[in-house]
Amino acid sequence: MKTVATKARPQTLSPRKASGFSIIELAVVLFILLIASTVLIPISRSSYQRDVLNQAISSLEGWLLEVSRSPDQTGQTCVVTFTTGGPLTRGSQIASVSPSTCANPSTVTLPTTQGQSFSVGASSATVSFTRRSAITSTSNVEVRVAVTGLTAMRCVRILGISGLVRMGRHNTSSTVNNNTGQLCNEWNVL
């Protein structure tokens, strides 16, 4: 039997491929990140401001509910006074009650988040809660809160006579002034 000798092929050296990214690839990735950040940062800032606004109005509503139940427990009328105007900074008082035994604490303040300023408006400077959560006013009392730089406001409405407390919103207006502002148009939602 005859063996055939096979010649070994000479190995050719192929050029080594460099590992890593080219400058063009890096530029494309950075461009995509830049575009994404210009879209996402304002959206996340707006969401954060809405959360702060929701926190402010939720704490006001909860506090008012506590005050509204107090006359049945203490037998005395509770008078709430609203702080209106703006810009109000973080931690500013937006309402107080007299006598101070009507709620603990006797004041409600804005959230203490960094860098936010608020505007507060009310259709009446005061509201008096009597027994059975009723108020002495025959008309509704509405308190509106907005964050500076955000086109949205949140409201708490105290219904005339009955004293029922409801939260609401208006997502296309941030004018809290009673004379020129729009009322909240959606209720029991934030």
Rosetta constraint file for C-alpha pairs under 8 A:
AtomPair CA 21 CA 25 HARMONIC 6.14 0.50
AtomPair CA 21 CA 26 HARMONIC 6.61 0.50
AtomPair CA 22 CA 26 HARMONIC 6.43 0.50
AtomPair CA 23 CA 27 HARMONIC 6.08 0.50
AtomPair CA 24 CA 28 HARMONIC 6.22 0.50
AtomPair CA 25 CA 29 HARMONIC 6.35 0.50
AtomPair CA 26 CA 30 HARMONIC 6.16 0.50
AtomPair CA 27 CA 31 HARMONIC 6.07 0.50
AtomPair CA 28 CA 32 HARMONIC 6.27 0.50
AtomPair CA 29 CA 33 HARMONIC 6.27 0.50
AtomPair CA 30 CA 34 HARMONIC 6.09 0.50
AtomPair CA 31 CA 35 HARMONIC 6.28 0.50
AtomPair CA 32 CA 36 HARMONIC 6.18 0.50
AtomPair CA 33 CA 37 HARMONIC 6.06 0.50
AtomPair CA 34 CA 38 HARMONIC 6.30 0.50
AtomPair CA 35 CA 39 HARMONIC 6.59 0.50
AtomPair CA 36 CA 40 HARMONIC 6.01 0.50
AtomPair CA 37 CA 41 HARMONIC 5.62 0.50
AtomPair CA 38 CA 42 HARMONIC 7.13 0.50
AtomPair CA 39 CA 43 HARMONIC 6.78 0.50
AtomPair CA 40 CA 44 HARMONIC 6.07 0.50
AtomPair CA 41 CA 45 HARMONIC 6.11 0.50
AtomPair CA 42 CA 46 HARMONIC 6.08 0.50
AtomPair CA 43 CA 47 HARMONIC 6.20 0.50
AtomPair CA 44 CA 48 HARMONIC 6.09 0.50
AtomPair CA 45 CA 49 HARMONIC 6.22 0.50
AtomPair CA 46 CA 50 HARMONIC 6.25 0.50
AtomPair CA 46 CA 150 HARMONIC 6.91 0.50
AtomPair CA 47 CA 51 HARMONIC 6.23 0.50
AtomPair CA 48 CA 52 HARMONIC 6.32 0.50
AtomPair CA 49 CA 53 HARMONIC 6.15 0.50
AtomPair CA 49 CA 116 HARMONIC 7.92 0.50
AtomPair CA 49 CA 147 HARMONIC 6.93 0.50
AtomPair CA 49 CA 150 HARMONIC 7.07 0.50
AtomPair CA 50 CA 54 HARMONIC 6.02 0.50
AtomPair CA 50 CA 150 HARMONIC 7.85 0.50
AtomPair CA 50 CA 152 HARMONIC 7.89 0.50
AtomPair CA 51 CA 55 HARMONIC 6.10 0.50
AtomPair CA 52 CA 56 HARMONIC 6.27 0.50
AtomPair CA 52 CA 111 HARMONIC 6.94 0.50
AtomPair CA 52 CA 113 HARMONIC 7.53 0.50
AtomPair CA 53 CA 57 HARMONIC 6.38 0.50
AtomPair CA 53 CA 145 HARMONIC 7.39 0.50
AtomPair CA 53 CA 146 HARMONIC 6.71 0.50
AtomPair CA 53 CA 147 HARMONIC 6.39 0.50
AtomPair CA 53 CA 153 HARMONIC 7.59 0.50
AtomPair CA 53 CA 154 HARMONIC 7.01 0.50
AtomPair CA 54 CA 58 HARMONIC 5.96 0.50
AtomPair CA 54 CA 154 HARMONIC 7.11 0.50
AtomPair CA 54 CA 190 HARMONIC 6.66 0.50
AtomPair CA 55 CA 59 HARMONIC 6.16 0.50
AtomPair CA 55 CA 111 HARMONIC 7.01 0.50
AtomPair CA 56 CA 60 HARMONIC 6.35 0.50
AtomPair CA 56 CA 109 HARMONIC 7.90 0.50
AtomPair CA 56 CA 110 HARMONIC 5.59 0.50
AtomPair CA 56 CA 111 HARMONIC 5.91 0.50
AtomPair CA 56 CA 145 HARMONIC 7.90 0.50
AtomPair CA 57 CA 61 HARMONIC 6.10 0.50
AtomPair CA 57 CA 145 HARMONIC 7.12 0.50
AtomPair CA 57 CA 154 HARMONIC 6.38 0.50
AtomPair CA 57 CA 155 HARMONIC 6.79 0.50
AtomPair CA 57 CA 156 HARMONIC 6.99 0.50
AtomPair CA 57 CA 167 HARMONIC 7.51 0.50
AtomPair CA 58 CA 62 HARMONIC 6.14 0.50
AtomPair CA 58 CA 167 HARMONIC 7.76 0.50
AtomPair CA 59 CA 63 HARMONIC 6.08 0.50
AtomPair CA 59 CA 108 HARMONIC 7.43 0.50
AtomPair CA 60 CA 64 HARMONIC 6.12 0.50
AtomPair CA 60 CA 108 HARMONIC 6.45 0.50
AtomPair CA 60 CA 156 HARMONIC 7.71 0.50
AtomPair CA 61 CA 65 HARMONIC 6.20 0.50
AtomPair CA 61 CA 156 HARMONIC 6.36 0.50
AtomPair CA 61 CA 165 HARMONIC 6.96 0.50
AtomPair CA 61 CA 166 HARMONIC 7.41 0.50
AtomPair CA 61 CA 167 HARMONIC 6.93 0.50
AtomPair CA 62 CA 66 HARMONIC 6.40 0.50
AtomPair CA 63 CA 67 HARMONIC 6.31 0.50
AtomPair CA 63 CA 103 HARMONIC 7.45 0.50
AtomPair CA 63 CA 108 HARMONIC 6.92 0.50
AtomPair CA 64 CA 68 HARMONIC 6.01 0.50
AtomPair CA 64 CA 165 HARMONIC 7.39 0.50
AtomPair CA 65 CA 69 HARMONIC 6.49 0.50
AtomPair CA 65 CA 165 HARMONIC 6.75 0.50
AtomPair CA 66 CA 70 HARMONIC 6.48 0.50
AtomPair CA 66 CA 102 HARMONIC 7.92 0.50
AtomPair CA 66 CA 103 HARMONIC 6.34 0.50
AtomPair CA 67 CA 71 HARMONIC 7.71 0.50
AtomPair CA 67 CA 78 HARMONIC 6.94 0.50
AtomPair CA 67 CA 97 HARMONIC 7.81 0.50
AtomPair CA 67 CA 102 HARMONIC 5.61 0.50
AtomPair CA 67 CA 103 HARMONIC 5.52 0.50
AtomPair CA 67 CA 129 HARMONIC 7.52 0.50
AtomPair CA 68 CA 78 HARMONIC 7.73 0.50
AtomPair CA 68 CA 129 HARMONIC 5.72 0.50
AtomPair CA 68 CA 130 HARMONIC 7.57 0.50
AtomPair CA 68 CA 133 HARMONIC 4.77 0.50
AtomPair CA 68 CA 134 HARMONIC 7.50 0.50
AtomPair CA 68 CA 163 HARMONIC 7.35 0.50
AtomPair CA 69 CA 73 HARMONIC 7.02 0.50
AtomPair CA 69 CA 131 HARMONIC 7.78 0.50
AtomPair CA 69 CA 132 HARMONIC 7.23 0.50
AtomPair CA 69 CA 133 HARMONIC 5.66 0.50
AtomPair CA 70 CA 74 HARMONIC 5.97 0.50
AtomPair CA 70 CA 75 HARMONIC 7.82 0.50
AtomPair CA 70 CA 76 HARMONIC 7.93 0.50
AtomPair CA 70 CA 78 HARMONIC 7.43 0.50
AtomPair CA 70 CA 102 HARMONIC 5.37 0.50
AtomPair CA 70 CA 103 HARMONIC 7.22 0.50
AtomPair CA 71 CA 75 HARMONIC 4.91 0.50
AtomPair CA 71 CA 76 HARMONIC 5.04 0.50
AtomPair CA 71 CA 77 HARMONIC 5.60 0.50
AtomPair CA 71 CA 78 HARMONIC 6.54 0.50
AtomPair CA 71 CA 102 HARMONIC 7.35 0.50
AtomPair CA 71 CA 129 HARMONIC 6.99 0.50
AtomPair CA 71 CA 130 HARMONIC 5.61 0.50
AtomPair CA 71 CA 131 HARMONIC 5.00 0.50
AtomPair CA 71 CA 132 HARMONIC 7.45 0.50
AtomPair CA 71 CA 133 HARMONIC 7.31 0.50
AtomPair CA 72 CA 76 HARMONIC 7.78 0.50
AtomPair CA 72 CA 130 HARMONIC 7.74 0.50
AtomPair CA 72 CA 131 HARMONIC 5.00 0.50
AtomPair CA 72 CA 132 HARMONIC 6.16 0.50
AtomPair CA 72 CA 133 HARMONIC 7.60 0.50
AtomPair CA 74 CA 102 HARMONIC 7.69 0.50
AtomPair CA 75 CA 131 HARMONIC 7.14 0.50
AtomPair CA 76 CA 130 HARMONIC 7.18 0.50
AtomPair CA 76 CA 131 HARMONIC 7.83 0.50
AtomPair CA 77 CA 128 HARMONIC 6.59 0.50
AtomPair CA 77 CA 129 HARMONIC 5.71 0.50
AtomPair CA 77 CA 130 HARMONIC 4.88 0.50
AtomPair CA 77 CA 131 HARMONIC 7.33 0.50
AtomPair CA 78 CA 97 HARMONIC 6.50 0.50
AtomPair CA 78 CA 98 HARMONIC 5.80 0.50
AtomPair CA 78 CA 99 HARMONIC 6.38 0.50
AtomPair CA 78 CA 102 HARMONIC 6.11 0.50
AtomPair CA 78 CA 128 HARMONIC 5.61 0.50
AtomPair CA 78 CA 129 HARMONIC 5.14 0.50
AtomPair CA 78 CA 130 HARMONIC 6.71 0.50
AtomPair CA 79 CA 97 HARMONIC 5.50 0.50
AtomPair CA 79 CA 98 HARMONIC 5.25 0.50
AtomPair CA 79 CA 99 HARMONIC 7.36 0.50
AtomPair CA 79 CA 126 HARMONIC 6.73 0.50
AtomPair CA 79 CA 127 HARMONIC 5.74 0.50
AtomPair CA 79 CA 128 HARMONIC 4.29 0.50
AtomPair CA 79 CA 129 HARMONIC 6.29 0.50
AtomPair CA 80 CA 95 HARMONIC 6.62 0.50
AtomPair CA 80 CA 96 HARMONIC 5.61 0.50
AtomPair CA 80 CA 97 HARMONIC 4.38 0.50
AtomPair CA 80 CA 98 HARMONIC 6.53 0.50
AtomPair CA 80 CA 126 HARMONIC 5.41 0.50
AtomPair CA 80 CA 127 HARMONIC 5.29 0.50
AtomPair CA 80 CA 128 HARMONIC 6.22 0.50
AtomPair CA 80 CA 129 HARMONIC 7.92 0.50
AtomPair CA 81 CA 95 HARMONIC 5.50 0.50
AtomPair CA 81 CA 96 HARMONIC 5.40 0.50
AtomPair CA 81 CA 97 HARMONIC 6.29 0.50
AtomPair CA 81 CA 125 HARMONIC 5.84 0.50
AtomPair CA 81 CA 126 HARMONIC 4.44 0.50
AtomPair CA 81 CA 127 HARMONIC 6.78 0.50
AtomPair CA 82 CA 94 HARMONIC 5.71 0.50
AtomPair CA 82 CA 95 HARMONIC 4.36 0.50
AtomPair CA 82 CA 96 HARMONIC 6.71 0.50
AtomPair CA 82 CA 122 HARMONIC 7.15 0.50
AtomPair CA 82 CA 125 HARMONIC 5.43 0.50
AtomPair CA 82 CA 126 HARMONIC 6.17 0.50
AtomPair CA 83 CA 93 HARMONIC 6.82 0.50
AtomPair CA 83 CA 94 HARMONIC 4.72 0.50
AtomPair CA 83 CA 95 HARMONIC 5.71 0.50
AtomPair CA 83 CA 120 HARMONIC 7.21 0.50
AtomPair CA 83 CA 121 HARMONIC 7.97 0.50
AtomPair CA 83 CA 125 HARMONIC 7.59 0.50
AtomPair CA 84 CA 94 HARMONIC 7.08 0.50
AtomPair CA 84 CA 119 HARMONIC 7.29 0.50
AtomPair CA 84 CA 120 HARMONIC 4.79 0.50
AtomPair CA 84 CA 121 HARMONIC 4.99 0.50
AtomPair CA 84 CA 122 HARMONIC 6.65 0.50
AtomPair CA 84 CA 125 HARMONIC 7.94 0.50
AtomPair CA 85 CA 119 HARMONIC 5.68 0.50
AtomPair CA 85 CA 120 HARMONIC 5.33 0.50
AtomPair CA 85 CA 121 HARMONIC 6.20 0.50
AtomPair CA 86 CA 117 HARMONIC 7.84 0.50
AtomPair CA 86 CA 118 HARMONIC 6.14 0.50
AtomPair CA 86 CA 119 HARMONIC 4.33 0.50
AtomPair CA 86 CA 120 HARMONIC 6.36 0.50
AtomPair CA 87 CA 117 HARMONIC 5.64 0.50
AtomPair CA 87 CA 118 HARMONIC 5.30 0.50
AtomPair CA 87 CA 119 HARMONIC 5.31 0.50
AtomPair CA 87 CA 148 HARMONIC 7.69 0.50
AtomPair CA 88 CA 92 HARMONIC 6.14 0.50
AtomPair CA 88 CA 117 HARMONIC 5.46 0.50
AtomPair CA 88 CA 118 HARMONIC 4.98 0.50
AtomPair CA 88 CA 119 HARMONIC 6.12 0.50
AtomPair CA 88 CA 120 HARMONIC 7.86 0.50
AtomPair CA 89 CA 110 HARMONIC 7.75 0.50
AtomPair CA 89 CA 116 HARMONIC 6.60 0.50
AtomPair CA 89 CA 117 HARMONIC 4.68 0.50
AtomPair CA 89 CA 118 HARMONIC 6.34 0.50
AtomPair CA 90 CA 110 HARMONIC 5.66 0.50
AtomPair CA 90 CA 111 HARMONIC 5.71 0.50
AtomPair CA 90 CA 112 HARMONIC 4.56 0.50
AtomPair CA 90 CA 113 HARMONIC 6.13 0.50
AtomPair CA 90 CA 114 HARMONIC 7.16 0.50
AtomPair CA 90 CA 115 HARMONIC 7.71 0.50
AtomPair CA 90 CA 116 HARMONIC 6.41 0.50
AtomPair CA 90 CA 117 HARMONIC 6.46 0.50
AtomPair CA 90 CA 118 HARMONIC 7.90 0.50
AtomPair CA 91 CA 109 HARMONIC 5.36 0.50
AtomPair CA 91 CA 110 HARMONIC 4.81 0.50
AtomPair CA 91 CA 111 HARMONIC 5.68 0.50
AtomPair CA 91 CA 112 HARMONIC 4.92 0.50
AtomPair CA 92 CA 109 HARMONIC 5.29 0.50
AtomPair CA 92 CA 110 HARMONIC 5.48 0.50
AtomPair CA 93 CA 107 HARMONIC 6.64 0.50
AtomPair CA 93 CA 108 HARMONIC 5.81 0.50
AtomPair CA 93 CA 109 HARMONIC 4.16 0.50
AtomPair CA 93 CA 110 HARMONIC 6.39 0.50
AtomPair CA 94 CA 107 HARMONIC 7.60 0.50
AtomPair CA 94 CA 108 HARMONIC 5.96 0.50
AtomPair CA 94 CA 109 HARMONIC 5.43 0.50
AtomPair CA 94 CA 110 HARMONIC 6.69 0.50
AtomPair CA 94 CA 120 HARMONIC 7.55 0.50
AtomPair CA 95 CA 107 HARMONIC 5.63 0.50
AtomPair CA 95 CA 108 HARMONIC 5.44 0.50
AtomPair CA 95 CA 109 HARMONIC 7.18 0.50
AtomPair CA 96 CA 106 HARMONIC 5.76 0.50
AtomPair CA 96 CA 107 HARMONIC 4.20 0.50
AtomPair CA 96 CA 108 HARMONIC 6.49 0.50
AtomPair CA 97 CA 102 HARMONIC 6.77 0.50
AtomPair CA 97 CA 103 HARMONIC 7.24 0.50
AtomPair CA 97 CA 106 HARMONIC 5.57 0.50
AtomPair CA 97 CA 107 HARMONIC 6.44 0.50
AtomPair CA 98 CA 102 HARMONIC 6.97 0.50
AtomPair CA 98 CA 106 HARMONIC 7.64 0.50
AtomPair CA 100 CA 104 HARMONIC 7.64 0.50
AtomPair CA 100 CA 105 HARMONIC 7.81 0.50
AtomPair CA 100 CA 106 HARMONIC 5.00 0.50
AtomPair CA 101 CA 106 HARMONIC 7.13 0.50
AtomPair CA 102 CA 106 HARMONIC 7.04 0.50
AtomPair CA 103 CA 107 HARMONIC 7.86 0.50
AtomPair CA 116 CA 147 HARMONIC 6.87 0.50
AtomPair CA 116 CA 148 HARMONIC 7.15 0.50
AtomPair CA 117 CA 147 HARMONIC 5.92 0.50
AtomPair CA 117 CA 148 HARMONIC 5.62 0.50
AtomPair CA 118 CA 145 HARMONIC 6.88 0.50
AtomPair CA 118 CA 146 HARMONIC 5.56 0.50
AtomPair CA 118 CA 147 HARMONIC 4.48 0.50
AtomPair CA 118 CA 148 HARMONIC 5.64 0.50
AtomPair CA 119 CA 145 HARMONIC 5.74 0.50
AtomPair CA 119 CA 146 HARMONIC 5.24 0.50
AtomPair CA 119 CA 147 HARMONIC 6.41 0.50
AtomPair CA 119 CA 148 HARMONIC 7.05 0.50
AtomPair CA 119 CA 176 HARMONIC 6.76 0.50
AtomPair CA 120 CA 143 HARMONIC 7.18 0.50
AtomPair CA 120 CA 144 HARMONIC 5.63 0.50
AtomPair CA 120 CA 145 HARMONIC 4.60 0.50
AtomPair CA 120 CA 146 HARMONIC 6.61 0.50
AtomPair CA 120 CA 176 HARMONIC 6.12 0.50
AtomPair CA 120 CA 177 HARMONIC 7.94 0.50
AtomPair CA 121 CA 143 HARMONIC 5.74 0.50
AtomPair CA 121 CA 144 HARMONIC 5.08 0.50
AtomPair CA 121 CA 145 HARMONIC 6.58 0.50
AtomPair CA 121 CA 176 HARMONIC 4.87 0.50
AtomPair CA 121 CA 177 HARMONIC 5.41 0.50
AtomPair CA 121 CA 178 HARMONIC 6.44 0.50
AtomPair CA 122 CA 141 HARMONIC 7.20 0.50
AtomPair CA 122 CA 142 HARMONIC 5.58 0.50
AtomPair CA 122 CA 143 HARMONIC 4.25 0.50
AtomPair CA 122 CA 144 HARMONIC 6.09 0.50
AtomPair CA 122 CA 176 HARMONIC 7.70 0.50
AtomPair CA 122 CA 177 HARMONIC 7.58 0.50
AtomPair CA 122 CA 178 HARMONIC 6.50 0.50
AtomPair CA 123 CA 141 HARMONIC 5.61 0.50
AtomPair CA 123 CA 142 HARMONIC 5.41 0.50
AtomPair CA 123 CA 143 HARMONIC 6.60 0.50
AtomPair CA 123 CA 178 HARMONIC 5.77 0.50
AtomPair CA 124 CA 141 HARMONIC 6.05 0.50
AtomPair CA 124 CA 142 HARMONIC 7.46 0.50
AtomPair CA 127 CA 135 HARMONIC 6.83 0.50
AtomPair CA 127 CA 136 HARMONIC 7.37 0.50
AtomPair CA 127 CA 137 HARMONIC 7.28 0.50
AtomPair CA 127 CA 141 HARMONIC 7.46 0.50
AtomPair CA 128 CA 135 HARMONIC 5.38 0.50
AtomPair CA 128 CA 136 HARMONIC 5.76 0.50
AtomPair CA 128 CA 137 HARMONIC 7.67 0.50
AtomPair CA 129 CA 133 HARMONIC 6.05 0.50
AtomPair CA 129 CA 134 HARMONIC 5.61 0.50
AtomPair CA 129 CA 135 HARMONIC 4.46 0.50
AtomPair CA 129 CA 136 HARMONIC 6.73 0.50
AtomPair CA 129 CA 163 HARMONIC 7.21 0.50
AtomPair CA 130 CA 134 HARMONIC 5.24 0.50
AtomPair CA 130 CA 135 HARMONIC 5.74 0.50
AtomPair CA 130 CA 136 HARMONIC 7.12 0.50
AtomPair CA 133 CA 162 HARMONIC 6.82 0.50
AtomPair CA 133 CA 163 HARMONIC 5.44 0.50
AtomPair CA 133 CA 164 HARMONIC 7.25 0.50
AtomPair CA 134 CA 160 HARMONIC 7.96 0.50
AtomPair CA 134 CA 161 HARMONIC 5.44 0.50
AtomPair CA 134 CA 162 HARMONIC 4.66 0.50
AtomPair CA 134 CA 163 HARMONIC 4.38 0.50
AtomPair CA 134 CA 164 HARMONIC 7.63 0.50
AtomPair CA 135 CA 160 HARMONIC 6.50 0.50
AtomPair CA 135 CA 161 HARMONIC 5.06 0.50
AtomPair CA 135 CA 162 HARMONIC 6.41 0.50
AtomPair CA 135 CA 163 HARMONIC 5.07 0.50
AtomPair CA 136 CA 160 HARMONIC 7.72 0.50
AtomPair CA 136 CA 161 HARMONIC 6.17 0.50
AtomPair CA 137 CA 160 HARMONIC 5.55 0.50
AtomPair CA 137 CA 161 HARMONIC 5.89 0.50
AtomPair CA 138 CA 160 HARMONIC 4.52 0.50
AtomPair CA 138 CA 161 HARMONIC 5.11 0.50
AtomPair CA 139 CA 159 HARMONIC 7.00 0.50
AtomPair CA 139 CA 160 HARMONIC 4.40 0.50
AtomPair CA 139 CA 161 HARMONIC 7.30 0.50
AtomPair CA 140 CA 157 HARMONIC 6.69 0.50
AtomPair CA 140 CA 158 HARMONIC 5.66 0.50
AtomPair CA 140 CA 159 HARMONIC 4.54 0.50
AtomPair CA 140 CA 160 HARMONIC 4.34 0.50
AtomPair CA 141 CA 157 HARMONIC 5.70 0.50
AtomPair CA 141 CA 158 HARMONIC 5.11 0.50
AtomPair CA 141 CA 159 HARMONIC 6.55 0.50
AtomPair CA 141 CA 160 HARMONIC 6.99 0.50
AtomPair CA 142 CA 155 HARMONIC 6.62 0.50
AtomPair CA 142 CA 156 HARMONIC 5.71 0.50
AtomPair CA 142 CA 157 HARMONIC 4.35 0.50
AtomPair CA 142 CA 158 HARMONIC 6.29 0.50
AtomPair CA 143 CA 155 HARMONIC 5.46 0.50
AtomPair CA 143 CA 156 HARMONIC 5.24 0.50
AtomPair CA 143 CA 157 HARMONIC 6.42 0.50
AtomPair CA 144 CA 153 HARMONIC 6.63 0.50
AtomPair CA 144 CA 154 HARMONIC 5.76 0.50
AtomPair CA 144 CA 155 HARMONIC 4.39 0.50
AtomPair CA 144 CA 156 HARMONIC 6.66 0.50
AtomPair CA 144 CA 176 HARMONIC 5.52 0.50
AtomPair CA 145 CA 153 HARMONIC 5.59 0.50
AtomPair CA 145 CA 154 HARMONIC 5.36 0.50
AtomPair CA 145 CA 155 HARMONIC 6.23 0.50
AtomPair CA 145 CA 176 HARMONIC 6.54 0.50
AtomPair CA 146 CA 150 HARMONIC 7.42 0.50
AtomPair CA 146 CA 152 HARMONIC 6.43 0.50
AtomPair CA 146 CA 153 HARMONIC 4.52 0.50
AtomPair CA 146 CA 154 HARMONIC 6.51 0.50
AtomPair CA 146 CA 174 HARMONIC 5.64 0.50
AtomPair CA 146 CA 175 HARMONIC 7.57 0.50
AtomPair CA 146 CA 176 HARMONIC 6.92 0.50
AtomPair CA 147 CA 152 HARMONIC 7.70 0.50
AtomPair CA 147 CA 153 HARMONIC 7.39 0.50
AtomPair CA 147 CA 174 HARMONIC 7.76 0.50
AtomPair CA 150 CA 174 HARMONIC 7.13 0.50
AtomPair CA 151 CA 171 HARMONIC 6.53 0.50
AtomPair CA 151 CA 172 HARMONIC 5.72 0.50
AtomPair CA 151 CA 173 HARMONIC 5.47 0.50
AtomPair CA 151 CA 174 HARMONIC 5.10 0.50
AtomPair CA 152 CA 169 HARMONIC 7.54 0.50
AtomPair CA 152 CA 170 HARMONIC 5.82 0.50
AtomPair CA 152 CA 171 HARMONIC 4.20 0.50
AtomPair CA 152 CA 172 HARMONIC 5.49 0.50
AtomPair CA 152 CA 173 HARMONIC 5.19 0.50
AtomPair CA 152 CA 174 HARMONIC 4.88 0.50
AtomPair CA 153 CA 169 HARMONIC 5.84 0.50
AtomPair CA 153 CA 170 HARMONIC 5.40 0.50
AtomPair CA 153 CA 171 HARMONIC 6.26 0.50
AtomPair CA 153 CA 172 HARMONIC 7.98 0.50
AtomPair CA 153 CA 173 HARMONIC 6.40 0.50
AtomPair CA 153 CA 174 HARMONIC 5.06 0.50
AtomPair CA 153 CA 175 HARMONIC 7.72 0.50
AtomPair CA 153 CA 176 HARMONIC 7.60 0.50
AtomPair CA 153 CA 184 HARMONIC 7.64 0.50
AtomPair CA 154 CA 167 HARMONIC 7.41 0.50
AtomPair CA 154 CA 168 HARMONIC 5.80 0.50
AtomPair CA 154 CA 169 HARMONIC 4.36 0.50
AtomPair CA 154 CA 170 HARMONIC 6.36 0.50
AtomPair CA 154 CA 184 HARMONIC 7.09 0.50
AtomPair CA 154 CA 190 HARMONIC 7.46 0.50
AtomPair CA 155 CA 167 HARMONIC 5.65 0.50
AtomPair CA 155 CA 168 HARMONIC 4.96 0.50
AtomPair CA 155 CA 169 HARMONIC 5.76 0.50
AtomPair CA 155 CA 184 HARMONIC 6.29 0.50
AtomPair CA 156 CA 165 HARMONIC 6.77 0.50
AtomPair CA 156 CA 166 HARMONIC 5.59 0.50
AtomPair CA 156 CA 167 HARMONIC 4.55 0.50
AtomPair CA 156 CA 168 HARMONIC 6.24 0.50
AtomPair CA 157 CA 164 HARMONIC 7.96 0.50
AtomPair CA 157 CA 165 HARMONIC 5.72 0.50
AtomPair CA 157 CA 166 HARMONIC 5.21 0.50
AtomPair CA 157 CA 167 HARMONIC 6.36 0.50
AtomPair CA 157 CA 168 HARMONIC 7.62 0.50
AtomPair CA 158 CA 163 HARMONIC 5.41 0.50
AtomPair CA 158 CA 164 HARMONIC 5.50 0.50
AtomPair CA 158 CA 165 HARMONIC 4.61 0.50
AtomPair CA 158 CA 166 HARMONIC 6.54 0.50
AtomPair CA 159 CA 163 HARMONIC 5.01 0.50
AtomPair CA 159 CA 164 HARMONIC 5.24 0.50
AtomPair CA 159 CA 165 HARMONIC 6.57 0.50
AtomPair CA 160 CA 164 HARMONIC 7.99 0.50
AtomPair CA 166 CA 187 HARMONIC 6.91 0.50
AtomPair CA 166 CA 188 HARMONIC 6.16 0.50
AtomPair CA 167 CA 187 HARMONIC 5.85 0.50
AtomPair CA 167 CA 188 HARMONIC 5.18 0.50
AtomPair CA 167 CA 189 HARMONIC 6.74 0.50
AtomPair CA 167 CA 190 HARMONIC 7.42 0.50
AtomPair CA 168 CA 184 HARMONIC 5.90 0.50
AtomPair CA 168 CA 185 HARMONIC 7.12 0.50
AtomPair CA 168 CA 186 HARMONIC 5.39 0.50
AtomPair CA 168 CA 187 HARMONIC 4.03 0.50
AtomPair CA 168 CA 188 HARMONIC 5.50 0.50
AtomPair CA 168 CA 189 HARMONIC 5.73 0.50
AtomPair CA 168 CA 190 HARMONIC 6.26 0.50
AtomPair CA 169 CA 184 HARMONIC 4.94 0.50
AtomPair CA 169 CA 185 HARMONIC 6.33 0.50
AtomPair CA 169 CA 186 HARMONIC 5.44 0.50
AtomPair CA 169 CA 187 HARMONIC 6.55 0.50
AtomPair CA 169 CA 189 HARMONIC 6.97 0.50
AtomPair CA 169 CA 190 HARMONIC 6.03 0.50
AtomPair CA 170 CA 174 HARMONIC 7.80 0.50
AtomPair CA 170 CA 183 HARMONIC 7.23 0.50
AtomPair CA 170 CA 184 HARMONIC 4.61 0.50
AtomPair CA 170 CA 185 HARMONIC 5.65 0.50
AtomPair CA 170 CA 186 HARMONIC 6.59 0.50
AtomPair CA 173 CA 181 HARMONIC 7.70 0.50
AtomPair CA 173 CA 182 HARMONIC 6.84 0.50
AtomPair CA 174 CA 181 HARMONIC 7.71 0.50
AtomPair CA 175 CA 180 HARMONIC 7.16 0.50
AtomPair CA 175 CA 181 HARMONIC 4.71 0.50
AtomPair CA 175 CA 182 HARMONIC 6.89 0.50
AtomPair CA 176 CA 180 HARMONIC 7.86 0.50
AtomPair CA 176 CA 181 HARMONIC 5.27 0.50
AtomPair CA 176 CA 182 HARMONIC 7.51 0.50
AtomPair CA 177 CA 181 HARMONIC 5.02 0.50
AtomPair CA 178 CA 182 HARMONIC 7.81 0.50
